């Protein structure tokens, strides 16, 4: 189970920053966007986990991944 925890923490660190990098090129904006994305996904994942009796970690990562996919589609259409 420690491996799963390490993967989840890695995803919680990497996905918001990569997503923010897709949305902005300015470093200060990337930091702000990644913090906001991480906080919103954590809140949404915790609420979803409470409502559906699930573990919050994987739910948070799935929400972040969904946001990443939407940002990826949005960023590829702009270029």
N, C-alpha and C positions, 0 to 999 in steps of 0.2 A: 504494500500500500504506500510505502514511501516514494516509490517511483511515480505513482499516480499523482501524489502531492507535488513532487518536483515538476512534473509536466504541467500541472495546472498553474503553479506559480510562474513558471516560465511563460506560459501563454498569457497570463494576466499582465506580465511585464511587456511582452513583445507585441501582442496584437494591438493594444491602443496606440502605441507609438508608430507602428507601421501604418495603421489606419490614418492617424493624424498626418503622417508624412504624405499620404495620398491626397489629403485635402488642402495642405498648405506647404509652401516652400520656405517660409520664414521660420527660423528656429524658435523664436519666442511663441509664435502661434502654434507650432507643433507641440510644444510643452503644454500650453494651456489646453489645447484640444484633447491631448492624450489624457490629461488629468480629468477633464470633464467626462470624456468617454468612459474611463475606468470607474469613476464615481457613479455615473448613471447606470452603467451595466451592473455594478455591484449592488446598487439599490434595487434595480429591477430583478436581478437574479435572486436576491434575498427575499423579496416579496413573492416572487413566483415559487420559490422553494417552500416558503411558509404556507402558501395557498394550496399547493399540490403535494405537500409532504415529500419533497425531494431534497437531495443534497445540494446546497447552494453553489459549491465550487464548479461542478460541470455545467450547471445552468448559466452561471456568469460567463464562462468561457464560450458557451454556445451563443449567448446573446452578443458577446463581443465579435465572434466569428460572423454572425449574421450582419452586424454593422459593417464589418470589414468587407463582406461581399457586396453590400449595397454601395459602399464607398468606392470599391474597385470598379463596379459597373459605371458609377457616376464619373469617376476620374478618367476611365478609358474613353467615354463619349466626349469629354472636353478636349482631349488631345488630338 
